[in-house]
Amino acid sequence: MAKNHRLKEIIQSTFVGLLIVICLIINLSCKKLLDSKPSFDITTPSTPQDLQALLDNSLTMNSRTPGYDEASADDYFLTPENFAILNLRAQDAYLWKPNINEFANDWSKAAEVIYNSNICLEAIEAVDRNGADVSQLNNIKGSALFFRAMSWLKLLWTHAQAYNPYSSNSNMGIILRQGSDFNVPSTRASVEECYRKLISDLNIAAQLLPDNPQHVLRPSKAAAYALLARAYLSMGDYTNALLNASRCLNIKSNLIDYNTIDILTNAPFQSYNPEVIFHSDISAYSYFNISPLYASVDSNLYQSYDPNDLRKSIYFARSGKYQMFKGTYLSRALGSNALFTGIATDEVILIKAECLARANETGEAMTALNTLLKKRWKNTVPYTPLTAADKEEALSIILKERRKELLFRGLRWMDIKRLNLDGANIILKRKLNGEEYTLQPNTEKFALPLPNDIVILSGVAQNPGW
């Protein structure tokens, strides 16, 4: 990151609390499974200060977003030269091939966040509330529920089929670890059970968290509503997605005027900028194929931006014959190679616009979209608001703008899955060394495989097709 100030504003822990965090990082980084319980040489954190410090450990809680799904999606391609220098795990993900994908991997990164969250949820119930700071305790519980739900949702998007109301009760979801006891057997819940549990937890979190956080590395009520909107959107429940997107935007709706951004710099955006509701990122890659240093932006996607659309200059930089992505909401993007995967107001506005269009509120949908796009348009050229004659045209325009606005944020894989379920017929293609690889819509392979060691040691079923 550009500055080492991420936690300075928010961590108010004691020396002991900080020591616990350090020990947790060392111990947890060595663990392989979601079921595994780290063996601490110190007392398990139990005081509110200790628990808050554990959640404020941003290197674990905010910078471990899984990238397997993004590596499998279609906003980028690899040149033969860049493909050749990647490891086998990254190559197989690019071509949708099986890979044993054993520890350390994206699953273990998410598992660490889930485990820390479970530790906090268990410990907070044992805290003596007599004379305690209730707002602090509520923030800890709400934050732990949020972090766990966000990790569950990402794993669900990656390792399960898209939500289908006709089959979600029978389709395999993920392992919902709800405690730190490693003796509890691992089982895969259904897709339906997974969504219902994480939605329930986020609704509780929204009631416990403050409207806005002390720092966007911490969850908030706005973030909980936004994550609910994400979850409902991926389920095709557009009524509840709209409700929660609107709730979020009632708290925070800031937009950056891209005319204030330096289009020539290689790092146009600052971390924690005014649009960010909650910050998370990929800074430790399992799949370097999506790093800006390796990934070439899909050429058709790049050409779809109007010359007066500032995103075309701000998001991309020429790299050889192709374009690389530089528009991540992180400071020193090209230096750190990290990608922003958090929640920002632009995404929530696009959710609102899409849901309004699906509800046949065409005028309101286009008004929401134009509110965003006007902030992306060169101010020396008059902006002409986009219009749509009907629901179908509005939805087509909004979905195109969603892809153009939110690329490399870890959202595209689920978008492909949910839209194909509605008949979008998005076929993924890779061309490499004279060969073409395809992934047809709605195939089993859209539920990416669990790591091999998880399947062997826990006994859970592997996804079909792998």
N, C-alpha and C positions, 0 to 999 in steps of 0.2 A: 504494500500500500504506500501511498505517497507520504503519509506521515504516521508516525507511531503514536497516534493519539486516540485510537479506537476505543480503548477502555478507560482512558483517563477521566472522562466525564462521568462514568457510571459505576465503576467498581469502588466500593467503599468498604472493602473487606479488611480484616486484620491480617497480620503477618502469617498467622496460622492458617487462615483461609487461603491465602495465596500459596502457601506451601502445599496445602492439600491439592490445589489445582495442578501444580507442577507434578506432584506424585501421580495424580490421576492421568495426566498426559503420558507419562512414562509407562505406567502400567497398562493403560487401555490400548495404547498403540501396539502392544504385543499380543493382543487377544484376537482369536480367529473367528469366533462364532457369535451370532446373536444371542445364543443361549449362555455363553460363557460369562462367569462372574469374575471380575478381576480380583486378585488376591492382594489386598492392601497391607502394607507394613505399618499403616497408621490407622487411626480410628476413622470409620466411615463418616463423612461429613453429616452433621446433624443440626447445627445452629442455623438460623436464618441467614447469617452472614456467610457461612460456609456454602450453603446451598445457592445463594445468589452468585457467589464467586464461581461456583461450578458452572452455572448457566451463562455467566459472563465470559467464560473461556471461549472467545470467538474463534480461535484456531481450530477448535473442535466443533462448536455449535453452529458456526456461521460459514465455515469455509470448506465444508466436506460434501457439497452437493454431488450426488451421483451423476455421471455423465454417459452411462452406457446407452441410454435412450437417445440422447442428443447425437452420439457417435453413429447411431443407426439411422438417423433421419436424413433429410434431403436438402438442407440449406447449403450444403457444401459438397465439394469433391476433392479428391486427392490426385495430384499428378503422379505418374509412375515413380518419379524420383523420390517424392515424399512418402509414398506408400512403402517403398523399399526400405526406408530407414526406420520404420515403426516396428514395435515388437509384435509378436504373433497375436497377442490379445487384441490390440488395436486393429490389426489387419483383418482378423476374423469378424470383429464387430462391423467393420466397414462393408464387408461382403456378406453379412448375415450368415456366417458359418459358426458351427459349434466350437466352443473353447472351454476347457475345464475351469478357467477363470478363478483359480483358487486364491486364498488369502495371500497378500492383502489386496482388497478390491473395493468396489463401490458399496457392496453389501456391508462389508465390515465398517466402512466409514459411517453409513447410516445407522448401523447397529450401535456404534459408540454414542451417537446422539440419543438414540432411543434408550440405551442403558442409563446414561446420565439423567435423562428425564425421569425414568422410573425410580432411580435412587432418590431424586428430589420429591417425587410424588409420594413415595413411601415415608420419607423422613418428615415431610411437612405435616403429615397427619399426627405425628408423635410429638410435635413441638408444643410446649406449654403455652397456651394462648392467653393465660392470665397476665395482663399488662403488656402483651405483645403488640407490635405494630401491625394491625390488621391489614393495612394497605400493602405492607411489605410481604406478608404471608400470601395474600391474594395474588400479588404479582408473581411470586415464585411458583405457585400452583398453576396459575394461568399460563405462564411462560413455558413451564414443563409440558403442559398439555398441548400447547401450540407447537413446540419443537418436535414432540413425538408425532403429532398428527401430520406435520409437514413432511417428515421423513417417511411415515407410512404412505402418504399420498404419492410421493415420488417413487417409492418402491412398487406401489400398486400400478402406477402408470407404466412402469418399466416391465414388470414381471407378470402382469395379468392382462387378460383380454379387456377391451373397452367395455364399459358398463352397458349391459343390455338388460332391460327390465324383464325380458322373457327367459333369460338364462343365467342371470347374476347369482341366483341361489345355488346353482350347480357348478358354475365356473370357479376354478381355484383362484383364490387371492393370494395373500402373503401370510407370513407368520406374524401374528399380532402379539408380540411380547408385552405384557402389561405389568411385569414385575421383575425384580432383580434376581429371583431365586432360580439358579441354573438347574435345579432338580425338576422343575416343571417341564414336562415333555413339549417338544415343538410340534405344532400341527398347523396346517394351512387352513385359514378361515376362507369362507366363500367370498367372492367379490362383494356380494350384498352385505355380508357381515362387516367387512373391512370398511366400506363406505359409511355404513350406519354408525360404527364405533367412532371413526375419526370425526364425523360430523357432530355427533353428540359431544365429543370432547371439545371441539372448537366452539360450540355454542356455550359450553360452560366457561371456556377461556374468555370468550367475548364479554361475559358478565363480570369476570374477575379483573380484567386488565384495564389500565387507564386508557383514555381516548388516544393520547399520543404518548410515546415513550420518552424517557430521558435521552435516549439515543436510539437510532434505528437499528442498531445491533440487537436491541431488545424487542420482543413482541409487544403488541398493543391491541386495543380494541379494533382500531382501523385495520390492522394486519389480520386479525382473526376473521373479521368480516370479509376481507379480500380473499383470504385462503378458502373460506366457505364458498365464495363466488367461484373460485377456481374449481373446487371439488364438484359443485353442482353443475357447472358448465361441462365438465368432463363426463358427468352422468347424463347429460341431455335434459336436466331439470332446469329449464330456462327461467321459470317463474321464480324459483328460489335463488338462482344465480343473479337475477336482476335485483331482487330484494336486497341481497347482501352486498352487491356492488354499490347500490344506491346508499346503503347504510355507511359503507366505507367512505364514499365520496362526500357524504354529509359531514364527515369529520375532517377529511383531507382531500383536496382536489387540485393541488398546485401543479402547474405545468411550466416547463422551461420554454422560453422563447428561443428557438434554435438560432435566431439572428444574433443572439448574444454569445454564441459559441464560436470559437476560432476554428474555422474549417480546415486550416492548414496543419494544425498540430496533430501529432500521432497519438495523443491522449486527450481527446476533446472534453471528456466529462470527468468531474470530480466524484470521488466516492461520497456517499451519503448526501447526494445533491437533493434539491427541494422536491423532486418527484418521488424519491425513495420512501416507501412506507415501511418496508422491512428489508434489511440487507442480508443477503447470503451470496456465496460465490463458489466457483470452482477454482481453487488455487493449488490443489494437489491432484494432478491428473492421474486417472487410471487409463484414460484414452487420449493420448496426445494428438490423435487425428483431428480433434476439434479445437486444438490450440490455434490461435491466430497465426502462429508461425508456420503451421502446416496446412491448415484448411484454406482452400480457395473457394470463394463464394460462388454459388450457382450463377452462371452467366445470365440466364434468362431472368432470374430474380433481380440481379443488378440492373439489367436493362429496363426493368419495369418501373423504375423511378423516373419521374419527370425531371428535366434539367433544372427546373426552378424549385424542386423539392430539396431542401437543404440536407436531408438524410443521405442523399447520394454522395455528397462531399464529406459529410461528417462521419458517416458510418464506415466508409470504405477508403482504402489506400491501395494504390497499384503495387503489385508484387510480381515482377516478371511480366508474363503475358496476362495475368489474371488479377482479381481483386482479393484483398484480404480484409477481414473485419476488424475495425478499430473502434467501433461505436459502443463498446460496453460501458456500463455505468460504474466505472472504476478508475481511480487515478492511476497514471502510469500503465495503461492497459498493455501496451506493447512490451514494456519492460518486465512486467510481472507475468504476462501471458494469461492472466486470470480472466474469467468470464462472470458477469453479474447474473445471478439466478434468483434474485430476491423479487420483491413485489413493489411495483411502482404505479403511480396514478395513471400513466398512459395505458397500461394493461387493463386496469379496472374500468377505465372509460370505454375501451374496446369491448370488454365483456358486456357492459351496459348497452352499448350500441347494438351488438349482435343480438342480445336478448330482446331488445325493443323491436328490432326488425322481425324476429321470429314471432313476436306477439302482434305483428301486423301494424305496429306503430311506426310506420315508415318515416314520417316527418320528424318525430322525436329522435329516431335512430340516426338519421342523417345530421340532425343538429348536434348530437353528441359527437359524432365522428368529425364534423367540421370544426368543432371546438378544439379538438386535438390537432387536426391537420393544418389549421391556420397558424399554429405555433411552430410548424415545421416548414413553412413556406417562405421563400425569399421575399423580404419586405419591400424590395424595389420593384416588385411585380405584383399587381393587384391579385388577390386571392379570389377565385371564383368558387363559391361553395358548391360541393357536389350535391347532386339531386338524384332521386330514384323514382321511377314511375310506380313501382309496386314492391311488395315484400321480397320477391325473388331477386330483383335487381339490387335492392338495398343490401341484402345479405351477401350477394356476390361481391359488391364493392367493399363491404366491411371486412369480409374474410381475407380479401387481397391485402387490405391495409393492415390487418392484424399480422399477417406474415411479414410484411415489409417493416413494421414497427418493432416486432418482438423476436427477431431472429437471434439465435445463439443464447437464448435465455432458459433453455431446458423445457420448452413448451411445445415444440413442433411435433414430437413423436406422438404425444397424446392427441394433438389436433388432427393428425393424419388418421389415427385410429377412430376417433369419435366421428369425424366427417365421413370416413369410408363406411361406417356403420349406417350413416344416413344416405349412402349412395353416391358419394363424391367420386368414387373410382380413381383414387390417387394411386398410381403405380410407381413404385420406387425403382430406379434404374442406376446402375453403376457401370461405367465403361473403363476398363483397365487392361492395358497391354493387348488390345485387339479383341478382348472378350467382353460380353455384356452379361451382367447379373441383374436379375429382377426379383422384386418382392411384390406379389399380387395382393390386392386389397383383401382384408379380413381373413388372411391366412393365420394358421396357428403360430407362425413365427413372430407375429406381432406381440406375443407374450414372450419376451426374451428369457433365456434360461437362467435358472438359479445357479449360483456357483456350485461346482461339483462337490466340494467338501461339505457344503451345507446339506446336500442331498444324501451323501454317504453317511455322515455322522449323525444326522437327525432322523433320517428315515423318511423324510417328507417326499412326496412325489415330484418328479421333474416335470416341467411343462411339455406337453405333446409337441412333436415335431423336432425335438432337439436330442 
